[in-house]
Amino acid sequence: MTAGDVAAAAGVSLATVDRVLNRRPGVREATVRAVQDAVERLGFRKDLFAANLARSRQYRFRFLLPHLPQNSFMQSVRREVELAALRGLDERITVSSNDYAAFDPKALAQQLAACRHDGTMGVAVVAVDAPEVRDAIARVAADDIAVLTLVSDVTPSRRARFIGPDNIAAGRVGASLLGRFAGGRRGRILTVAGRMTLRDHAERRLGFAQVIERDFPDLGLLPVAEGLDDGAVTKPLVAAALREVPDLIGVYSMGAGNRGIVAAIEEAGRARDVIAIGHELTPFMREALLSGTFDAAINQDASDEVRRAVRTLKALADGQADYQPDPIRIDIYMRDNLP
């Protein structure tokens, strides 16, 4: 079925069908309805490949991801980028990815600089919040290459959009859950980050602290432990807190490294009295929820984020400067509502 068939069925010109399908102005409402009725009646599906081919348009988008092979969530993001590369073939969209050394702003800045000279039309980056990265983003944007931050933001910067959840709100949710689970107990809480130079972790800690201080004055916060999103690093940090802080009653994990947290809590025999709240419903987190060592997980959908990143990059490449993606929602999972 072609646009010409739609034009014949609606009794209009092919140019009018094109204007209606692409939502351009200048078409009477009755004509718009006639074209839409013909589209529905004929089961017409716009051939995006053909449309882009006619414009000789080839899109090239790049994802820059931290090298964190032990981070299950980042591995899921990587898999979704690979799937996006396959889906993009129908629309003449080439999607590729590059790794950079995790937590290293200079390495990320170098990857961003390379995108200025290889034909990339848009970049989505899981960012480190550092001056070198902000400067590199500004240089890429000055070359009219759209830069999106994905999962973790950089501000202030010239990035075009942020694709990710409201991490301050996510931190507040974590505090509300932990505080209510505490049931009036007094004690202290350990917060565990990958690195506080990751803006998503810093924002989660901010939101968490706001709610603890406002609503749960009997709970105190220990200094942030930075576990580099690595269970081997995280485990001794949590074990030391369990050993040295007698009134430790809760752990809030703002990133990865949850294998180390689970191991430390279980080896200390504290799985039933230490409240643990974390992020991302990875296969390991699922098992931790089922066993009861973790009490709740705050999740973001990696597949949704990658899809929205590609759609946003394409819209910006097509000149839709006012395009705004929908926000990424957060979901709360406990052992009783696991999908």
C-alpha positions as CSV (number, residue, x, y, z in Angstrom):
1,M,0.0,0.0,0.0
2,T,1.4,3.4,-1.1
3,A,0.7,7.0,-0.4
4,G,-0.7,7.2,-3.9
5,D,-3.3,4.6,-2.9
6,V,-4.2,6.8,0.0
7,A,-4.5,9.9,-2.2
8,A,-6.8,8.0,-4.6
9,A,-9.0,6.7,-1.8
10,A,-9.3,10.1,-0.2
11,G,-9.8,12.0,-3.5
12,V,-6.8,14.3,-2.9
13,S,-3.4,14.9,-4.4
14,L,-0.3,13.1,-3.4
15,A,1.2,16.4,-2.1
16,T,-1.8,16.8,0.2
17,V,-1.3,13.3,1.6
18,D,2.3,14.1,2.3
19,R,1.3,17.3,4.2
20,V,-1.2,15.4,6.3
21,L,1.1,12.5,7.1
22,N,3.9,14.9,8.1
23,R,1.5,17.2,10.0
24,R,2.3,20.2,8.0
25,P,-0.1,23.2,8.1
26,G,-2.3,24.5,5.3
27,V,-4.8,21.6,4.9
28,R,-8.5,21.9,5.7
29,E,-9.8,19.9,8.7
30,A,-12.3,18.0,6.4
31,T,-9.4,17.0,4.1
32,V,-7.3,15.9,7.1
33,R,-10.1,13.7,8.2
34,A,-10.6,12.2,4.7
35,V,-6.9,11.3,4.5
36,Q,-6.8,9.9,8.0
37,D,-9.9,7.8,7.2
38,A,-8.2,6.4,4.1
39,V,-5.1,5.6,6.0
40,E,-7.0,3.6,8.6
41,R,-9.3,1.9,6.0
42,L,-6.3,0.8,3.8
43,G,-4.0,-0.1,6.7
44,F,-1.4,2.2,5.3
45,R,2.0,2.3,7.1
46,K,4.4,5.1,6.2
47,D,7.6,3.7,4.8
48,L,10.2,5.6,6.8
49,F,13.0,3.9,5.0
50,A,11.7,5.1,1.6
51,A,11.1,8.6,3.0
52,N,14.6,8.9,4.2
53,L,16.0,7.3,1.1
54,A,14.1,9.9,-1.0
55,R,15.8,12.6,1.1
56,S,19.2,10.8,0.8
57,R,19.3,11.0,4.6
58,Q,21.5,8.7,6.6
59,Y,21.6,9.3,10.4
60,R,24.7,8.5,12.5
61,F,24.3,8.4,16.2
62,R,26.9,7.5,18.9
63,F,26.5,6.3,22.5
64,L,29.4,6.8,24.9
65,L,29.2,4.3,27.8
66,P,31.4,3.7,30.8
67,H,33.4,0.5,30.8
68,L,31.8,-1.3,33.8
69,P,31.7,-5.0,33.0
70,Q,30.6,-5.8,36.5
71,N,27.7,-3.3,36.5
72,S,24.6,-5.3,35.4
73,F,22.5,-2.2,34.7
74,M,25.2,-0.7,32.4
75,Q,25.4,-4.0,30.6
76,S,21.6,-3.9,30.0
77,V,22.1,-0.3,28.5
78,R,24.8,-1.7,26.2
79,R,22.5,-4.5,25.1
80,E,19.7,-2.0,24.4
81,V,22.0,0.1,22.3
82,E,22.9,-3.0,20.2
83,L,19.2,-3.7,19.7
84,A,18.6,0.0,18.7
85,A,21.3,-0.5,16.1
86,L,19.3,-3.3,14.5
87,R,16.0,-1.4,14.7
88,G,17.5,1.7,13.2
89,L,18.3,0.0,9.9
90,D,14.6,0.5,8.8
91,E,15.0,4.2,9.1
92,R,18.6,4.5,7.7
93,I,19.8,5.1,11.3
94,T,23.3,3.9,12.2
95,V,23.8,3.5,16.0
96,S,27.2,2.7,17.4
97,S,28.8,2.8,20.8
98,N,32.2,3.5,22.4
99,D,33.5,2.7,25.9
100,Y,35.4,5.1,28.0
101,A,37.3,4.4,31.3
102,A,34.6,4.6,34.0
103,F,34.6,7.7,36.2
104,D,37.4,9.3,34.1
105,P,36.3,12.7,32.8
106,K,39.4,13.1,30.7
107,A,38.8,9.8,28.9
108,L,35.2,10.8,28.3
109,A,36.2,14.3,27.0
110,Q,38.5,12.6,24.5
111,Q,35.7,10.4,23.2
112,L,33.4,13.4,22.9
113,A,36.1,15.3,21.0
114,A,36.5,12.4,18.5
115,C,32.7,12.7,17.6
116,R,33.4,16.1,16.1
117,H,35.4,14.6,13.2
118,D,33.9,11.3,12.3
119,G,30.5,12.3,10.8
120,T,28.5,11.7,14.0
121,M,25.2,13.6,13.9
122,G,24.2,13.1,17.6
123,V,25.7,11.8,20.8
124,A,24.1,10.2,23.8
125,V,26.5,9.9,26.8
126,V,26.3,8.4,30.3
127,A,28.2,11.4,31.8
128,V,30.7,12.2,34.5
129,D,29.8,15.6,36.0
130,A,33.2,17.4,35.6
131,P,34.5,20.6,34.0
132,E,36.4,18.7,31.3
133,V,33.2,17.0,30.2
134,R,31.1,20.2,30.3
135,D,33.8,21.9,28.1
136,A,33.9,18.9,25.6
137,I,30.1,19.0,25.4
138,A,30.2,22.7,24.6
139,R,32.7,22.1,21.8
140,V,30.6,19.3,20.2
141,A,27.4,21.4,20.5
142,A,29.2,24.3,18.8
143,D,29.6,22.1,15.8
144,D,25.8,21.6,15.6
145,I,26.0,18.1,16.9
146,A,23.3,17.4,19.5
147,V,24.5,15.9,22.8
148,L,22.1,14.1,25.1
149,T,23.0,13.0,28.6
150,L,21.7,9.5,29.4
151,V,21.1,8.1,32.9
152,S,23.4,10.7,34.6
153,D,23.4,14.4,33.7
154,V,25.9,17.2,33.5
155,T,24.8,20.6,34.5
156,P,25.3,23.4,33.7
157,S,26.2,22.4,30.1
158,R,25.2,22.8,26.5
159,R,23.7,19.3,26.3
160,A,20.4,19.4,24.4
161,R,18.4,17.0,26.6
162,F,18.6,14.7,29.6
163,I,17.2,11.2,29.1
164,G,16.7,9.7,32.5
165,P,14.6,9.7,35.7
166,D,14.3,12.5,38.3
167,N,17.1,11.3,40.5
168,I,16.4,13.7,43.3
169,A,12.9,12.3,43.5
170,A,14.3,8.7,43.3
171,G,16.4,9.5,46.3
172,R,13.5,10.9,48.2
173,V,11.5,7.7,47.5
174,G,14.4,5.7,48.8
175,A,14.4,7.7,52.0
176,S,10.7,7.4,52.5
177,L,10.8,3.6,52.0
178,L,13.8,3.1,54.4
179,G,12.4,5.5,57.0
180,R,9.0,3.8,57.0
181,F,10.5,0.3,57.1
182,A,12.5,1.4,60.1
183,G,9.2,1.8,62.0
184,G,10.4,4.3,64.5
185,R,13.7,2.7,65.3
186,R,16.7,5.0,66.1
187,G,20.0,4.5,64.2
188,R,22.2,5.4,61.4
189,I,22.2,4.8,57.7
190,L,25.1,4.1,55.3
191,T,24.7,5.5,51.8
192,V,26.8,3.8,49.1
193,A,27.7,5.5,45.8
194,G,29.8,4.5,42.8
195,R,31.4,8.0,42.7
196,M,29.9,11.2,43.8
197,T,31.1,12.7,40.5
198,L,28.2,10.9,38.9
199,R,25.4,13.3,39.0
200,D,22.7,10.7,39.4
201,H,24.3,9.4,42.5
202,A,24.9,12.9,43.9
203,E,21.2,13.8,43.2
204,R,19.9,10.6,44.8
205,R,22.0,11.4,47.9
206,L,20.6,14.9,48.0
207,G,17.0,13.8,47.8
208,F,17.6,11.0,50.3
209,A,19.1,13.4,52.8
210,Q,16.3,15.9,52.4
211,V,13.6,13.4,53.4
212,I,15.6,11.8,56.2
213,E,16.3,15.2,57.8
214,R,12.7,16.3,57.3
215,D,10.7,13.2,58.2
216,F,12.9,10.9,60.2
217,P,14.9,12.8,62.8
218,D,15.7,9.6,64.7
219,L,17.8,8.4,61.7
220,G,21.3,9.8,61.0
221,L,23.4,9.6,57.9
222,L,27.0,8.3,57.8
223,P,29.5,9.8,55.3
224,V,29.0,8.4,51.7
225,A,31.0,5.3,50.9
226,E,32.3,5.3,47.3
227,G,32.4,1.7,46.0
228,L,33.2,2.4,42.3
229,D,30.1,0.3,41.4
230,D,32.2,-2.8,42.2
231,G,31.2,-5.4,44.6
232,A,34.8,-6.2,45.5
233,V,35.3,-2.6,46.6
234,T,31.9,-2.2,48.2
235,K,32.0,-5.3,50.4
236,P,34.8,-4.2,52.8
237,L,33.3,-0.7,53.1
238,V,29.9,-2.1,54.2
239,A,31.5,-4.8,56.4
240,A,33.5,-2.1,58.2
241,A,30.4,0.0,58.8
242,L,28.5,-3.0,60.1
243,R,31.4,-3.8,62.5
244,E,32.2,-0.3,63.6
245,V,28.7,1.3,63.9
246,P,26.6,-0.6,66.4
247,D,23.4,1.3,65.6
248,L,23.6,0.8,61.8
249,I,20.1,-0.1,60.8
250,G,20.0,0.7,57.1
251,V,22.0,0.8,53.8
252,Y,20.9,2.8,50.8
253,S,22.8,1.8,47.6
254,M,22.7,4.6,45.0
255,G,24.5,2.6,42.3
256,A,25.9,-0.8,41.6
257,G,28.2,-3.0,43.7
258,N,25.2,-4.7,45.3
259,R,26.9,-8.1,45.4
260,G,29.3,-6.7,47.9
261,I,26.6,-5.2,50.0
262,V,24.6,-8.5,50.1
263,A,27.8,-10.5,51.0
264,A,28.7,-8.1,53.8
265,I,25.2,-8.1,55.3
266,E,24.7,-11.8,55.1
267,E,28.2,-12.6,56.5
268,A,27.5,-10.3,59.4
269,G,24.2,-12.2,60.1
270,R,22.3,-8.9,59.7
271,A,20.0,-9.7,56.8
272,R,16.9,-9.6,58.9
273,D,17.5,-6.4,60.9
274,V,19.4,-4.1,58.4
275,I,17.1,-2.4,55.9
276,A,18.5,-2.3,52.4
277,I,17.2,-0.1,49.5
278,G,18.8,-0.1,46.1
279,H,18.4,0.8,42.5
280,E,17.8,-1.2,39.3
281,L,16.0,-4.5,39.0
282,T,18.9,-6.5,37.7
283,P,18.9,-10.3,37.9
284,F,21.1,-10.2,41.0
285,M,18.8,-7.6,42.7
286,R,15.8,-9.8,41.9
287,E,17.5,-12.6,43.9
288,A,18.4,-10.2,46.7
289,L,14.8,-9.1,47.0
290,L,13.5,-12.7,47.0
291,S,16.0,-13.7,49.7
292,G,15.0,-10.7,51.8
293,T,18.5,-9.1,52.1
294,F,17.3,-6.2,50.0
295,D,13.9,-4.8,50.9
296,A,13.1,-2.6,47.8
297,A,14.5,-1.6,44.4
298,I,13.9,1.6,42.6
299,N,14.0,0.9,38.9
300,Q,14.5,2.8,35.6
301,D,13.8,1.1,32.3
302,A,17.0,1.0,30.2
303,S,15.2,-0.1,27.0
304,D,12.9,2.9,27.3
305,E,15.8,5.3,27.9
306,V,17.7,4.1,24.8
307,R,14.6,4.2,22.6
308,R,13.8,7.7,23.7
309,A,17.4,8.8,23.2
310,V,17.4,7.6,19.6
311,R,14.1,9.2,18.9
312,T,15.2,12.5,20.4
313,L,18.5,12.5,18.5
314,K,16.6,11.9,15.2
315,A,14.1,14.7,16.0
316,L,16.9,17.1,16.7
317,A,18.8,16.1,13.6
318,D,15.6,16.7,11.6
319,G,15.5,20.3,13.0
320,Q,12.7,19.8,15.5
321,A,14.4,22.1,18.1
322,D,11.4,22.1,20.4
323,Y,11.1,18.3,20.6
324,Q,10.9,17.1,24.3
325,P,10.9,13.4,25.2
326,D,8.6,12.2,27.9
327,P,10.3,11.8,31.3
328,I,11.5,8.4,32.4
329,R,9.4,7.1,35.2
330,I,10.7,5.3,38.3
331,D,9.2,2.0,39.5
332,I,9.3,0.4,42.9
333,Y,9.8,-3.3,43.3
334,M,9.7,-5.5,46.3
335,R,9.6,-9.3,46.6
336,D,5.8,-9.3,46.3
337,N,5.5,-7.5,43.0
338,L,8.4,-8.7,40.9
339,P,7.6,-8.9,37.2
